[in-house]
Amino acid sequence: MRTLTDPAQLAGKRVLVRSDLNVPMDGTTITDTGRITASAPTIRALAEAGAKVIVAAHLGRPQGAPDPVYSLAPVAPELSKAIGRQVTFAWDTVGDDAQAKVAGMDDGDVVLLENLRFDPGETAKKDADRLPFARRLAGLADAFVSDGFGVVHRKQASVVDVAGLLPSFAGGLVAAEVEVSDRLLHDPARPYVVVLGGSKVSDKLGVIASLLERADTLIIGGGMVFTFLAAQGHAVGQSLLEDDQLDTVRGYLSKAQQAGVDIVLPTDIVMAASFDRDAEHWTVPVDALESTPAGASAIGLDIGPETAAHYAELIAGARTVFWNGPMGVFEFPAFAAGTKAVAEALTDVHGGADQGRLTVVGGGDSAAAVRALGFSDDSFGHISTGGGASLEYLEGKELPGLAALEDE
């Protein structure tokens, strides 16, 4: 993979940097600046080296047309703070304003383009439909740096096609993500513990299959746990359940037993009367999930304290930990304890005496959870910026945005 090792080699050149600035928003307020912070070092290094840096990114899922709800305008001042220099915002992507602002750049200047997905060519399925937009993007620059790991699994104009039109390199963030992912996939220090949570088993099928061949222990939490429990014959009330995945899950449990891999499931669950921040709730064993006053209408919203303590113990004894997906509805304080216990255990591992340990928070909701619960990024070995990309890499899939950067 061609990697940008010396930003000075691009001094004086116009450099298009594909970043991942898809941050969560509350109106025009950014609620988590983690992706901006992670994107800043490559942009800053290029600007300080004297490149003219043109930052391209997306926000949300607009329908191929300008939509003020998804404008990147609020990101520009936050990116300015993160890199310590002024960021000029272009109010379009490849139109008159972008071209004028790029033409007026001096060495070291930074311009942020408007949301790439405002143009239908960015996400078009057919190569021929993406290429015109990719050519207009490439026309703004002399070189391309791919630094948005969260999008390298997407075959999109700014991720794949531009890389074939300009001298192209992986930026520091992408290079670091690939290095960590390679360790998880090919060279983990053991014991190797994987913690999987989130809503659905179906979102994790590929990565479960892949990691069953690599990990020593798979810990399961979050909404997906109820499909595992139901596969073992437990009644789960109104908890999230994917009936169509029961046979698949039974297959995983059987395969794990044959391979000597431990799949660890909760022994207790926090069941609630409803999906609500202030819902009445009870902690019960997994074989009695419908025994609360809410009966069969109860819904599981977190792992219980006994389970959380057991998971934390397993994590603390590991030398490599990969975590993707919260253990419960962490957005509601009453149901955040399980996720918090896992996060605390990961920080304890990272803070251990053995510096060979690696703890990885796999992006997406997991990264949002640790920040929402008050943990700092440097409490962990690595916080990925790419939830979906991380999972697909660990499945062993070829990611189009990385393949585009490989030497012939």
N, C-alpha and C positions, 0 to 999 in steps of 0.2 A: 504494500500500500504506500503510495507516494505521500509523504508526510512533510509538513512545513517545519523544518528544524531550525531555520535561520530566517526570521522575518526581514532581516536587512536585505535579503536577496530580492525583495519586492519593493524596496525603497524607490519612491518616485513614480511607482506604477499605480494604476487604478485597480483595486482588488475588491472583487465581489465576495463577501463573506455570507454564506448561508448559515444563519444562527437559528436556534430554537428559542423564540421569545413568546411562545404560546402560554402566557401566564393567566392564572385565574383572576377574574375581574368581578367587582361588585359595582355595577355602573361603570364609572370611569376610574374607579379606585382599584389598584392592583393589590390583591390580598396575599400574594406570596411571590416575592421577587427572586426566588431561588434560581430560576432559569436565566434571569438577567445577570445575576451574580456569577453563575457558571460560565456564561458566554463572554463576560467582560475580559478575561485575560488575553485571549487571542486578538480581540479587537484592539485592546490597549497596546499590545506588543506591536502590532502592525502599524498603528498610528504613531507610536513612539519611534518606530524605525523609519518613518517618513513616507509610508504608503498613503495613498488616498483611499480610505476605507468606505466601501458602499455595503451597508448591512441590509440583507434581505431576510424576511421572516414571514410567518403567518400568525393569525390569531383566530381561534375558533373554526367554525365551519360555515362561512358565508357561501351563498349559492352562485359563485362565479360572477358576482357583480358587487360594486361598492355598497357597503352597508355601514353607516356610522357606528352601529353597535359593536362592530368588529374592527374599528380603526386602531392602528398601532400608535396613533398620536400620543396617548398617555404613557407609552413605553419610552418615548424619546427622553424626557427629563430624568426618568429613573436610570436609563442607560448612561446618560451624561454623568450622573452621580457615581455610577459603578466604575466608569473608566477614567473619571477625573478630568474630562474635557468636554467641550460643547458638542452635542450631537444635533445636527440640522435635520429636520424632518421634511421629506418630500411627500406631497399630498397625492401622488399617484405612484405607480410602480415603474412603468417604462414610458410614460407620457411626457408632456411638455415640461411639467414641473420637475420631474426626476432628471430629465436630460439637462435642463438648465442648471440645476443645483450641482449635478455631477460635473458639468463643464466649468463651473466656477470654483471647484475645489482646489485648494493648495495642499502641498505635502503635509500629512499629519491630520488633515480634516476627516471628519466622520459624517456620513449621511445615512439616515435610516429611511428606507423606502416604505411606502404604504403596503398594506397587507397583500402578499402575493396571490392569495386565493380570491382577490377581487377580479382576477382575470381567469376566465374558464380554461385557458390553456395550461394553467399550473397543474390542475388535477385531472386533465383529460386522460381517458383510458388508452387511446390510440397514440402511438408515437408521432404520427403525422399531424395530429391535432395539438400536441404539446410543442412541437419543434418551432413554429413561428414565434411563440412567446419566449421560448428558451433563447432563440437568436437575438431577440430584442434585449433580453436581460444581458446576454453575453456581450452585446454591443456597447454596454455601458462600461466595460472593464477590460483589463489586460490579462488578468489572472483570476482564478477562482479558488477559494478556500472553503471546504465543507466542514462546518463546525457545529452542525445541529444533529446530535446523535438521536434525538427524539424523532427524527424524520427519515433516517437512512434506510428504514424498511419500506419507504414509500417510493414507488416509481413515478416521480413527479418532475416537472420541468426544471425547477431550481435545485433539485437533488441529484438527478441523473443526467439529464440532457445537457445542461450547461457544462457539466464536467467533461463532456466530450467535445466541447466547442472552444475551450480555453485551457491553457496550462493549469492543471488542477492539483490540489494538495488536501490532505486531511489536516485540520487544525488541531490545536493542543487538546481541546475537550474531546473530540472524536478519538484521537490517538489514545488518550487516557482511558476512555470507556472501553475501547477494544482491548487494551492491555489487561484491564481488570476482568473483562468478560472471558478472555482467553484463559486466565488463571482459574476461573470458576469452571470452565468447560473442560480444560485439559490438564491442569496441574494444581488442584486444590490441596492445601495442607489438611491432613486428617486428624481428628474426625471432621467430616464435612456435613453440616446441618443446613437443610433448606427449609425455610418457613414460608408457607403459601397461605394467603388469605384472600380477601375480596369476596365479591358477590357470587360468582358463578364458576362451577367446575369447567363448563364449556370454554371459558376464557383461558384455561390453563392446561387443556388436554395435551398439547404438544410438549410443553415444558415438563409436565409430570412424566410423560413417557421417556423423555430424554434424560431427566435427572434420576429416574429410577435406575439407570445404568451407571450413574456417577456418584450420587450422594450416599452417605451412610445412614442418614435419618431424614425423613420428610415429616415436618410438623404441619398439621392442617388446622386452620381456623377460619374465621369470617363466615359469611353466608354460605360458602361452598361446603362447609363442614356438614350441613344437614343432609346433603345428598350422600355423603359418606356414611353418616349415621343411619339414614334410611336404608342404605344398601346392606347394613348389618342387622336390619330388622327393627330399629327403634322408631317409635312414633314421634313426629317432630312438630305436631300442632300445625300452625299456619306459617311456620318458618319457611324461608326461601328454599325451594326444592325443585330440582330438575329431574323429573321422572324419566325423561328420555336418556339420561346419563347413568342410570342405576347399574345397568349391565356393564358399562364401561368402567365404572368405579369398582365393581366387584372384580373385574379383570385386573385392575391395578393392584388391588389388595392381594390377589392371588400371586401376581407376578412379583410383587415386593417380597412376599413370604418365600418364594422360590429363590429369589436373588439374595436373600439375607439382608434386605433393606427394611428398616423399621419405618412404617407409616404410623405416626402418633396422632391420635384423635383425642378430643376433650373427654374428660370424665364428668365435668359439670358445666352447666350453661346458665346464663342469665336470661330468663324468659320474662317477657313483658306482656302487659294486657293489650298494648297497641304500639304501633310504630310512631312514637311521640317522645319528645324530649323529656317530658315529665311523667311518662307512663308509670303506673304501678308495676313493680317487677320483683322477681323472686329468683334465688339461685337453687337449682335442683340438679340431681344426678341425671346423666344422659338416658338412663333407663326409666326416668319418671318425668319426662318433659311436659306431659299433659296432666300432671298431678297438681298444678297450681290452681288457685281460685279461678283463673281464666280458662282452665280446662283445655280442650282441643283447639280453642281459638287463640291460645298464647303464641307469641312469636319470639324466636331467639334473637337477641341483639348483641350478645357478647359471650366470650368464653368466661367460665367461672373462675374464682380465685384459686381453687385447687389446681385447675388446669394451668392457669397463668404461672403459678409457682413452679409446676413441673416443666413447662416449656422454658422458663427462665433458667432452670437448672441444666437442661439439655444444651441450651445455647451457651451458657457459661463454660461448659466443658468442651466446646468445639474450638477448632483452630481456623476453620473457614465457615462463615455463615452468609447465606444469601436470603434476603427477606423481600418478598413481594406480596403486598396486600394486607390491609389492616385486619385485626382479629375481631372487630365488632364495629358498631356504628360510633366511631370515635368522635364524630361531630357533636354527639349528645354526651355531655359530661358523665351522666349516669352509666354510660355504656362504653367508656373509653379506657377502663382499667386494664383490660386484656392487652390492648395495643400498647399502652404505656409500659406494661410489664415487659413485653417483648423488646421495646425500644431501649429500656433501661438495661436489659440483659446484654443487648448488643453493645452498648457503651461500655459496660463492664468488661466485655471481651476485648474491646479495642484498647482499654486502659490497662490490660494485663501486662505482666512482665515479659511475656514472649512476643517480641515485636514482629515475629513471622505470622501472626494472626491477621486475618482479613475479615472485616465485616462490611457487607455491601447492602445498602438499602436500594431496592430496585425501582426507584422512580415512581411516577404516578401518584396514586393515593398514599402509598407508603411514605414518600418524601413529604407530601402535604401533611400527613399525620404527625410525623416527628417534629415538624416546625410548629404546627398548631398546638402541640402538647408541650412546647417550650424547650425542645432540644436544639442545640446548635449543630450546624453541619459538621464542624470539626470534631464532634463527639463520635463520629463513625469513620471507618476506614475509607468508605466511598459512598456518596449518594449519587445514584445514576440520574441523569436528566431524561432518560428514555424508557418509560415503562414498557410499551409495546415492543420497541426495538430490542430492549434487554431480553425480553422473553423469547423473541424470535431468534436472537443470536444464540441463546442457551438451548433452543430447540435444534440448533445446528443448521438452520436455514441460511441460504445466501441472501444477504441484504443488498438490494440494488444500489443504494447510495455508497456502499463500501466497494462493491464490485467495480463501480465506475472509476474508482481511484486506484485500482490495481494496475501494476505495470503489465504491458502486453507480454 
